[in-house]
Amino acid sequence: MNKAKLDTDQTEQKKLKESGCIPKHIAIIMDGNGRWAKSKGLPRFAGHQAGVESVRDIVRTCVQLGVKNLTLYTFSTENWKRPKDEVSTLMRLLVKTLQKELDDLHKNNVRIMMIGDMAALPTDVQKQLNDAIEKTKNNNDLNLVLALSYSGRWEILESVKEMIRDAQNGKLQINELDVERFSSYLNTKQIPDPDLVIRTSGEFRVSNFLLWQIAYSEFYISETYWPAFKRKNLYEAIRDFQKRERRFGKVSEQIKQKETGT
């Protein structure tokens, strides 16, 4: 980014910070890689490669804005049903990307985390992920959460199984189970629920993503395919978020009274 663009971008970020609340947790359903590639007459893999560039830009932007948690829906349990060649290519791309980006992420104080079924991933992917998680475990500017071999239903079911085991072993009593206790069994127990969920490519689906955690999240649908989604698109999403009144079941008057302290 040249100096003129950098100055413009820094000004844009300053305005954004001054105009309202920056989400503490942004979750993104990165959709449209294949359609982006098709629109340009390229193979699907080219879309996945281009999508990595968007990930890099959005991660850097979140660090600059002070977003504390960024969850990326990287590979769902349903994605295993795709053609074997595409799945293998995606796994190789994941390993290559982690190897290439790890030092830069660590330097920028980004902590890498994962939610999903680690055991379902290829051995080389597991190793690279574990190395990245271990190396960055003490970083605290941004939690970069990769949802891999993940689905919301799988997560909830696994949590229920663990609760049943704890109940059988006397570690959990039924009257102790409430929303907070249930949340402590989820993959995301170390991070807050998303404030803002972004889905690219214009689709209006949650696609089995963070089904428990997004109960009160604000949604933003972008028509832009993920490989074309850059920081300017993120700014638009955050500006839209800042216009929302988040009531959490309350009425507007209660929210205003809390804000003013009256």
N, C-alpha and C positions, 0 to 999 in steps of 0.2 A: 504494500500500500504506500503510494507516494505521499509526500508531506501534505499536499493540499487535501488529499482524500483523508489522510489521518486527522488533520485538523477538523475537517467537516464531521468526521465520525465521532471524534471526542466531544465536539459541540453537541452533536445529536444525543450522545449518551448523557451528557450533563443535563440537557433539557429533560430527558426521560427520567432521570433520578429526581429532578426537582418537581416534576409534574404529578408525581404520585408514588404509590408503593411499588417496589420491584418485587415480583413473586419470589418467595423463599425456595419454592420447589416448582420447577417446570418439568413436565413429562411430555414426551413427543412420540407420536406414532408416525414413524418415518415411512411414508408411503409414496409410491409412484416411480421407483427406480426403473422398472421394466418399461413402463409407458413412456417415460422420458427418453429412454434409449430407442424405443420403437419410433417415436416421433422424429428422431434424428437419423433413422435408418441404421442404427447401431445394434449389436447384439445385446442381450439383457445384461451380461456381465459388465459391459461398459457403463450401464446405469448404476450398478453397485459400486464400481470404482469411483464414479463421479460423486456418488452419495457420501463417500468417505471425506471428500473435500468439504462438503456441507457440514459434516460432523465436526471437522477441525475448526471451521469458522464459528459455528455455534458454541462450541466449548470455550473457545477463546473469548467470545463475546460475553458469555455468561460469567466468566471469571472477571472480566472488566466491569461488568454491571453490578457485581456483588451477589449474584444468584448463588445460593449455597448448595442447592441440590438440583441435578439435571439427570432425569431418567430417560434413557433411549430404548425404545422397543426395537431391539436389534434382530431377534430371531425367535419366533413363536414356536410352541410345540406343534402347531398346525403346519408350520413351514417344513417340517420333516417330510411332508407328503409331496413336496415338489420333486421334479426330476432329480435323480441321484447326481448327475453331472453338475447341476446348478448348486445343490447342497454342498457338494465337495468343494466347488469353486468358492462358495461363500465362506466355508470354514478356512480354506487357505488364505483368503483375503483377510479374514479376521486375525489370524496369526500374524500375517505380514504387517497389518496395520498396527497391531499392538507392539510388535518389535520396533517398528519405525517411529511410533509416536511416544513410546513410554518415557524416554529421557526428557522430552519436551514437556510432557504432562507433569512429570515429577518436578521439573524445574519451576513450573508455574503453580506448584503447591496443590495439584489436583489429586484427590484420592480416588482410586478406581475400586468400585464395588460391583458385585454381581447379584442378580436375583434370577432364580430359575433352577432347572434340574442340571446341576453341574455334571453329574454322573452320566448323563445322556450324551455329552459332548465328546468328540474324539480326544484321544489321549494328549496329542500335541496341543490342542486348544486348551485343555484343562491345565497343562503345565504352564503355558504362556499366561493364562489368566491368573493362576496362583502366584506366579512370579511378579506380575504387575500389581496384584492385590497386596502382596507382602511388601514390595518396594515402596508403595505409596501409602501404607496404612497410617502413617502419622501426619499426612498432609491434611490441611483443614480449610483451604480457600473454597474448594468446590468438591462435593461428592458427585463423581460421575458414575451413575448406576447403569450398568448394561443388563438389560433384560434378555437373557439368552436361554433358549429352550424353555421359554416361560409362557404360562397362560394363567389368567386369573382363577379359573376353575381349578386347575391343577394346584395352585398355591393354597386355595381355601381348603381343598380336600386333604392336602398334606398337613395343613394346620389342624384340621379336625382329627386326623389320625394321631397326631402327636398329643393333642389334648386328651384323647381317649386313653392313650398309653399312660399319661401322667395321672389320670383319674384312677386307672387300674392299679397304679403303683402308690396311690395315696398322696401324690404331689399336687393334686387339684381337686377341690370340692366344687360341686355344681353351683352352690350359692356364691362362689368366688368369681364365677364367670360373668363378665360384663364386657362392654365394648372395648375398654382399655386392655383388659386381660386377653381378649381374643386377638387384638391387634399385636400383642406381644409374641404371638405365635407365628406371625406372618414374616415373610422374607424381608419386608421393609421395616422391621421393628426399630431399626436404628435411625430412620429418617422420618420427617413429617409427611403427612399426606400431601399430594400435589395441590398447589393453588391454581395452577393453570395447566390444562391439557391441550396440546396443539396436535392437530392431524393435518397432514399435507395431502395434496392431490384431490381435494374436494369431496372425499368420501365421508359419509355421516354414520360411522360405526365406531364402537369402542374396541371391536375385534379381540375380546377376551383379555383386555389389558387392565390390570389394577382394579378389578371389579369392586373390591371392598374399599379401596383407598380413594376412589374418585367420587364418593358419595356427594361431596359438596364442592368439587372442583369446578372451575369455570372452563368452558370449552371454546376453542377458537379453531375454525375450519379454514384452511388456506387452500385456494385452488392451485397453488404452485406445486409442481412435482418436487420431491425431496432433493434431487440433485441441483435444482435451481433455487432452493430455499437457502437464503443467506441472511446475514445480520440485519439487513434492511427489512426483511420479512419478519424477523423476530421482533424488531422494534415496533412494527405495526401490530403484532399480536399483543405485546405488552401495553401499548397505548390503548388498545381495545379493552384489555383487562383492567386498566386503571379507571375506565369509565363505569365499570360494573359496581353495583352495590351488593356486597356479600352479606346476606342477612342470616344465614344458617338457621332458618326457621323462624326468626324474629321478624318484627315489622320495622319499617324505616325509622319510625320515631324512636324506637329502642336503640337502634344503631347510632342515631344522631346524639342521643342523650349520653351514650357511652363515650363517643368521640369528644363531646364538649365537657363531660364530667358533671353534667347537671342531672 
